[in-house]
Amino acid sequence: MNLRIRDLREDADLTQTQVAEILLCDQSLYSKYERGERDLPLELAVKLADFYQVSLDYLIGRSDKKS
């Protein structure tokens, strides 16, 4: 999942700080989610999937279909 959230962020030309603001967390915490050092809570995963308009299965790596 960590690679997907980084790739989605980079594809959207967003910084970690910008995504952290969307999730209402610190940039350092979001960075840990991207690096796989912390598990992304389900509610934040849903928020990111909605934001990037992808399925939750895609976001967590269970599918290669974005929708």
Phi and psi in degrees as a GROMACS rama.xvg file:
@    title "Ramachandran Plot"
@    xaxis  label "Phi"
@    yaxis  label "Psi"
@TYPE xy
-59.8641  -35.8415  ASN-2
-68.8817  -36.9902  LEU-3
-65.2354  -44.5538  ARG-4
-69.1355  -32.5102  ILE-5
-68.3866  -46.2158  ARG-6
-61.8389  -42.8101  ASP-7
-62.1976  -41.7759  LEU-8
-63.2429  -46.7287  ARG-9
-66.2011  -38.6263  GLU-10
-62.5165  -30.272  ASP-11
-88.4059  3.91613  ALA-12
54.6307  44.9383  ASP-13
-111.173  151.93  LEU-14
-89.6269  163.879  THR-15
-59.648  -37.4697  GLN-16
-62.6421  -41.9299  THR-17
-63.8846  -43.0641  GLN-18
-68.4233  -39.3386  VAL-19
-59.6861  -38.3029  ALA-20
-63.8099  -38.8495  GLU-21
-62.9288  -39.6752  ILE-22
-85.501  -4.56658  LEU-23
59.8469  47.0054  LEU-24
-137.532  173.184  CYS-25
-76.4629  151.701  ASP-26
-59.8313  -38.7639  GLN-27
-63.8257  -36.6667  SER-28
-68.9463  -44.8859  LEU-29
-60.1187  -39.8136  TYR-30
-58.6363  -38.3746  SER-31
-66.5334  -35.0068  LYS-32
-62.5459  -44.8774  TYR-33
-65.1175  -36.9658  GLU-34
-82.618  -6.01727  ARG-35
78.8363  15.3137  GLY-36
-80.8564  -21.5452  GLU-37
-133.722  145.375  ARG-38
-76.1571  136.071  ASP-39
-77.0269  118.892  LEU-40
-59.7255  148.397  PRO-41
-54.0096  -44.3198  LEU-42
-62.728  -33.4771  GLU-43
-76.2876  -34.3895  LEU-44
-62.551  -42.1672  ALA-45
-63.2405  -42.1095  VAL-46
-62.2851  -42.0605  LYS-47
-68.2751  -41.9426  LEU-48
-59.9164  -43.1266  ALA-49
-64.7902  -43.7112  ASP-50
-61.6285  -46.0224  PHE-51
-85.1325  -2.65787  TYR-52
56.5425  49.4859  GLN-53
-126.757  162.797  VAL-54
-74.5398  155.932  SER-55
-63.3574  -37.4172  LEU-56
-59.9146  -40.5118  ASP-57
-65.0636  -45.9389  TYR-58
-58.5748  -40.0397  LEU-59
-92.6207  2.68012  ILE-60
88.003  13.3362  GLY-61
-85.2593  -11.1605  ARG-62
-148.081  151.935  SER-63
-98.1824  -0.349827  ASP-64
-89.0065  125.763  LYS-65
-68.9334  -29.8836  LYS-66
